[in-house]
Amino acid sequence: MSSLPGKERILVVDDSSATLEVIQRNLAAEGYQVFTAPGVAEAIEILKGTELDLVITDLKMPKVSGLDLVRHIGENFKDTEVMMITGYPSVEGAVEAVKTGAEEFLPKPFTDAELLSAVGRVLDKVRLSKFGDATANQPIPVYKGLIGTSEAINKVAIAIGKASSTSATALITGESGTGKELAARAIHYGSTRSSSPFVPVNCGGIPEGLLESELFGHVKGAFTGATESRAGFFHTADGGTIFLDEISEMSLSMQVKLLRVLQDKQICMVGSDRRREVDVRILAATNKGLYDLVEKGLFREDLFYRLNVITISIPPLRERGDDIILLAHHFAARFAAESGRPPLRFSDKALQSLRSYNWPGNVRELENVIQRLVVMTDGDIIEVPDLPELCRFSALRKTDFTRTLAEVEVEYISNVLAEVNGNKTRAAEILGIDRKTLREKLKKVE
């Protein structure tokens, strides 16, 4: 999702004309459409006739406070977010603002960078919400099993299309759980070999002593326990494609034998001297840097170059932006159908948390999380508290290196308190401090 400002409409409400002028100038310079109001009454009139993405309001104003405006917006304008600014910052004030419905709480005085950063975070949420609403009930874009519209996954789709048009060996790289086998299948089923077998082999999951027999087969009596001849994976894949996953786990001696197959297009069953020609396309995958292993003497350089004719790099999920939302909807619909229950929806905040989480386990981790949510969630809407704890609390705030440590601490404490509805005992547990320490921290910022 792009965080660049577009033509979002922002209303700034403050009884200080100087503050209105400064904020309007800064936001307008970034390309936003800016409206201003000196009080709540005037702001409500503007809201009646103008569709707004964000309202930035002062907390303390004459007659009607900013909190009342926040409540009014929450009750009447579901697609408008609110950011609170105030010259009287406190943790309790931040908690009240967040609980009332403000997405951000920015204490005065703030720098231009702090203002634009906060506005960017809120509008990212607005864009995310609109994207989630637009995709929840729409067909999910799928390209040969790949789901997504991000630039990163589009590059993969283009590379798969090119790889499918040739029989050249290809090396697929990427972190665990990114979908390397899915990409290999897409290459195979998009090629002229699609009517022939696709045989996946996990090289790291087969004991070293058995890998040669599993790949090339063996004749009766070749070793203890070989009571009959058996074909190997290369025999099975003849005419089609063999996918060698975790190729980096293959021993140097097995690498020599695989290299010979690549060179001669022939295999020899264990215990036999007779060679047999095979027509098999080899696709390999790794989550490690093969060239680094080559330099360390752990992977043969000649085999590396044989495999690396075409390279396709699968991006980690954290770099795929809104694809996370598309995948979440896809998995939710699939697992709900398998469970025989109605489709589940995600709240905006739940989508925001999923979108912001780092996903170290990539698509596989997301799939497992959504499956668990479908099984464990009682209602029809998945809310933030339904998410695993890592997803909830890692997404409280994007990193902003312009803030002081004290500001970060105040903001984090206020977010945690808001998340637990002001329960100080629970907040202290999450923060890893006792209630007394929490009380002292609250006093310092009041």
N, C-alpha and C positions, 0 to 999 in steps of 0.2 A: 504494500500500500504506500502510495506516495505521501510524504509529509509536507510537500511543497504547498504553499498557500495558493488557493484558487480564487474564486469570486464568492467565497462564503460571506454571508451577511452577519455582521456583529453589531449589537447594540451596547453602548457604554452608558452606564447610569451612575452619576456622581454629583453631589451638590457643589463640588468644587469645579469652577469653570476652568481653572488652570490644569487640573488633573484631566478633565475631559479633553482639553486641547492637546495635551502631550500624548495621551493614549490614542486619540484619533489620528494624529499625525504619524505616529509610529506604525499603526496598523494599516493606514491607507498607503504608506510607503511600501508595504509588503504585498499590496494588491487586494486587500480585503475591502468589502463595501461596509462602511462604518456609519452608524447612526448614533446620535447622542441624545440623552435626556437628563435634566437636572434633578429629577425626582421620580418616585415610583408611579405617581399618577400619570405623568407624561410618558413613562416607559410603557405602561399598560395600553395607552392609546396607540402607540407605535406598534405594539404587539398585535393589536386587533387587525391592523391593515397590512402588516408586513410579515412575510415568512422569514424567520431568523434561524440561524444555525447556533448562535452563541449570544448570551447576555453576560456582560461583565458588569457587576454591580458592587457599589460600596456597601459596607455592612451598616454603618451608622449614618442615617440621614434624618432630617427633620420630618415630623408627622408620621411617615411610614418607613419602617426599616427595610434593609436589604433582605433580611430573612423572610419577611412577608412577601416580597417580590419572588423570592426563590420558591416559596410554597405555591404562589399563584401560578407560576410557570409550570411547576410540577403537576399541578392539577388540571391545567388547561392546554399545555403545549408539549406533547410527548416527544416531539422531534427537536426540541430546543434545549441545549445544554446551558449550564450556568457556571460562571467563575466568580468567586467572591474576592474582593480586595478590601483591605482595612488598615487603618493606622493604629488599631488597638489589637495587635496580634496576641493570641493565647491558644494554648492547646485546647482548652474547653471551647473557645470560640470556633476553632477549626472543626472540632467534633460536631458542634451544633450545626455549622454550615454544611458539613458533609452529610450528616444525618437528614438534614432538611432537603437536600437534593443538589447541593453545589458539587461540581466535579473537581474543582480546584479551589485552593485557599491561598491567596498571595498577599503577604504582609507588606505594607508600605514602610519605608521607601523601597522601591524595587528598581532594578536597572532595566534598560530597554531589552537586553538579552533575556533577562528573567521573564519579562512580560511576554515576549515572543515565544519563548520556550514553553511557557504554561499554555498559551493560546494554541500553539501547535499540538500539544498533547491532547487538549480537549477536542480539537477539530479532527484529530486522528480518530478519536472515539466516535465522532459524528459520522465520519466517512465509513468506519467499520460497521456501525449500526445500519447505515443505509445499504451497505454491501450485503450484510447478513440478511436483511429483510428482502432484498432483491433476489437473493439466491436460494432462500429457504425453500421456496416452492417452485423453483425453476429446474429444468433438466441440468444435471451436472455435466460440464464439458469433459468428455473423455476421448483420449486419443490412444487407441490400441491398449487400453488398460490404464494409461496414465491420466490422472485427474489433475487439472489445474489450468490456469491461464497466465501464470506469472511469466516474466521474461526468461527466468532461469529454466523453467520446465519447457518453455517453447523452444529454447535452444537444444534441449535434450531431444525433443520430438523431431526437430529438423535433422539432428545427427542420426537418430534412429532410422529416419526415412532414407538417408543416404547409405547407411550401413546395410539396410534391407535390400538395396539394389545391387549388392555385390556379394561374393562369397568369401571375401577377405576375412582373415582372423581379426577379431576385435577384443579390446581390453576395456572392461567397464570398471570404473573406479568410483569410490564413494564411501561414506561412513556406513557403519552397520545400521540396517533398518531403513535405508533410503529408497530401496526398491530396485536393486541391481538385477535380481532375477526377473522382475517384471519387465525391465528394459530388454533383457536378453530374449524373453519370450516375444516381446513386440518385434524385435529384429527378425526372429525366426518366422513368426506367423505373417510378417509382411514381405517375406522373401519367396523365391520360387521353390523353396524347400518346405513350404508350409504344410503340404499334405504328408510329409514324412515326419518321423519321430523327433520330439524335442526331449532330450535326456539331461536333467540336472544332476550334478554330482557335487556333493560337499566334500572337498578334499580334506578339510580339517576334521571332518567327522568320521573318517575311515582310518583305522590303525595303519601305521606305516607298512607293516608286514603284509597287509591285505590289499593295499591300494592297487598294486600292479595287477593282481588277479582280478580285482573288481573292474578295472578299466579295460584290460585286454583279454580277460577270460583265462581259463586253465584247462589242461587235459587231465584225464583220469590218472591218478597216481603221481601227479606233479609234486604233491607235498602231502604230509600226513593229514588225513581227513578229506582229501580230494577223491571221493569214491566214484565220481562221475565227471565227465567233461561238462564245462559250463561256459557259455558265451559271456563276454564282458560288455560293459556299457558302450564301447566303441562299435561292437557288433550290433547292439540294439539300435544305435543312432545312425546306422549306415543309410546314406541317402538324405539324412537330416542334419540335426545340430546337436552337439554336446556342449553343455554349459559347465565349465569347471570353476565352481565358486571357491573362494578362499585359496586361490592358486598359490599364494605366498607360503602356505603351510606345507607345500609339497617338498620332499627332501631333494637334495642335490642329485642323488642317484636316480630318482624318479624323473627329475627334470631332464636328465640326459635321454631317458627313454621316450619322454613326451616330445622332445626336440626331434628325435629320429622319426617319430610318427608325422610330425609337421613337415619334415623334409621329404620323406619317402612316400607318404600316404599309405603306409603299410603297418600292420600290427603283427605281433607274434605272441600267441597264447603262452602262458607260463607252462614250462615243461615240454614245449614243442619247438622244433627248429624250422617249421614251415611258416612262411610269411603269407599274410593275406592282405590284399588291397582293400581299403575302405574309402568310401566317399563321405567324409564327415567334415562339416564346418565346425571349427572350434571357437567358442566364445568363452573368455575367461573373466573373472572378477576378483577384485581385492579391495580390502578396506585399509591396506597399508601402502606406503610409498615404495613401489617395486624398485625404482631407480636407487633409492637410498639403500635397499637391501642388496642391490647389485654392487654398490660401492663398498659395502661391508663384507662382500663375499658370500652372502647368504642366498643369492639368487643369480642364476647364470645370465650373463649379459647377452649371449646369443639367443637364448630363449626369450628374454625380455623383448628384444627387437622383433623376434618372430611373432610374438603375441601382440605387440604394440603397433600393428599396421594401422588400425583405426582405434582411436581412444574416445570413449564417451564418459564424461564425468557427471555423475548424478549429484545435484546440489543437496546439502542438508536442508531439512524442513524449515529451520529458522531463517533461511535465505529465500523462502518461497512466498513470503507475504500472505496475501489473501487466499492462497491455496490451502492454508490451514483451515479456513472457514469452509471452503468447498469440501475438503476431505472430511471434516467433522460432520457436515450435513449428510454426506454420502454414507459414512459408517453408521451414523445414527439411524438413517432410513433402512439400511441393510440389516442391522442387528434387531431393529424393532420388528421388521417383517419376519425375521427368523424366529423371534420370540412370540409372534402372533399378537403383538400389542400395537396400538395406534402410534403413528409417527411422533417423535418427541421434538420439541422446539428448544432453542437456547435463548436465555435472556441476553440482553445487550452486554451486561457486565460479564456474563459467562463467556461470551464470544471474545470480549476484550481480553480476558484472562488467558484464554486458549491462544489467542493471537500473539500475546506478549511473552508467553512462556518459551524457554529456549529449546525444548524438545531434544535433549541429548540422545534419546533413543529413536528420534526421527519418526517416519510414518508408522513404523511398527509400534512405537510407544503410543502414538495418538490413537491408533486402531484399538489397542488394548484398553486405553483409558475410556474411549467411547463405548466399547463393549461393556465395560464394568458399569458405566453410568446408566446404560440402557437396562441392565439387569437390576441395579440397586436403587435407581430413582423411582419414587412412588408416584409422583405427579406427572403431568404432561410437559412441564417446562423444566429444563435443567438450569439451575441457578448456581451462583458462585459457591455457596456452601456445599453443593453436591460434588464439586471438583476435588481431586486429590490436593492435599495441602501444598505440595510443591507448586502446582499450577496457580493456586490462590495467592500465595504470598510472594512468589517471585515476580509477580506482575503488578505490584503496587505502584511502581514508579519507574519510568525510564531514567537512566543515569543522566544527571545534569551536573557537569563539573564546574559550573559557575557559582554554586551555592556553598555556604560555609558548612562545617561539620554540625554546628549547633542547629542550623536551619534544617539540615537533613534529618537530624534526630527528632526535632519537633514535629516535622511532617510525618515521619514514620510512626511515631507514637500516636499521632492523631488518626492516621489511617488504620492502625491496629485497633484503637479504641472504637472507631466507627464500625469496623468489621465485626466486632463482638458486642455492638450496641451498648457501649459504655461500661461493660463488665470489667472492672479494674483487676479482679483476680485472674480472669482468663487472659487479659491483656498482659499482665505481668508474667504469666507462664509463657506466652508466646515470645515476649521480649527477653526472656531469660533473666529476669530480675525479680526481687521480692516487692511486695506491695509498698513497703516503706520507701524503697528507692524510687518507685514509680511516683509516689506522692511528692517526694522531694523534687523530682524532675518537673512535675506539673506546677509546683509552686514557683520555680525559677522562671517560668515563661508566662505566668499569669500577669 
